[in-house]
Amino acid sequence: MIYEGSRYEDDAVVQVTDHHGRMQPAIYVRQDIDRQFFTFDWYTAREGDRYDNLAHRLYNDPEQWYLIARANPEVFYPDLIPMGTVLRLPYA
């Protein structure tokens, strides 16, 4: 919980989807990263989707897969994204 007087009070708070599909608050500890990572589109994964393929379609560069990975820390196996998983795709 983030409350007044908490050591996290001045940190950026973001909402992430937990494994039950519910939105939960989380502290964004990488303050040095550009605010672009807070601007994203929602995308529902289809069969065969991988971060590198999505990065190629979005950014014309499969090496930019890490942008998608940073925006979706709850996805542990980016090469095995279950169909129907809702991903955040950051603007680059």
N, C-alpha and C positions, 0 to 999 in steps of 0.2 A: 504494500500500500504506500502511496506517495502522499504525504501530508505536510502541512505547514511546519517548517522546522526540520524536516527530513533532510538528510545529507544529499538526497537526490532532487530536492525542491527546484533547483535552478537548471537541471538537466532537461534535455528534450525528451518528451514522452511521446511514444508512437503506439499505435494499435496494431497488434499482430493476431493472426488467426491461430488458435490452438488446434490440437489434433481432433477436437470435437467440432471444429468449425465455428467456435465462439470467439469473438473479439476480446482480447485481453491487453491491458496496458503493459508496456515494456519501456525500459530506459534505453535511450539511444546513446551509447557511450562514446561513439566515434565523432566527437564534435568537429573534428578537422575535415570531415567529408562534406562536400558541397551539398547544399539544400536540395539539389535536383533529386536526391534519393527519397525525398518525401513527396515527390510528384510522380504518380504512376497510373497506369491503367490496370484494370482487372482483366485476367485472362483465365479461361477454363481449359485445362490441359486436355489434349486429345491423345489418342493412342500413338505412341512412338515419339512424343515430344521430349526433347532434351534441351538443356540450357544453351548448348552451343548452336543447335538448330534455330532456336528462338532468337538468339543474338544475331545470327546471320540474317534472319528475316527482318528483325527490327532495326539493327544498326549496320547491316551489310558487313559485319565482321564477327565471325564465330568466336574470336579470341576475347570478345567483350562479354562472355558468358558470366563472368564474375559479378557484373552489375546486377544481373538477375539473381544470382546466388546471394548477394548481400541483402537484397530486398526480401528474400524468402528464407530466413534462417531456420525455419521449422521444417523445411524439406531436407531430409538427411541424405537422400540418395538421388542427386539430380539426374542421373542416367536412368532411373527407374521411377519417373514421376507417374503416380497412378492417374489413370484417366479420370477426369472430373475434379482433380485438385485445382483449387482457385489460387492463381499466382498473381503477385504484384510485378508488373513490368515497368521499371523506371524509365523516365524520359532521359535520353542521353544527348 
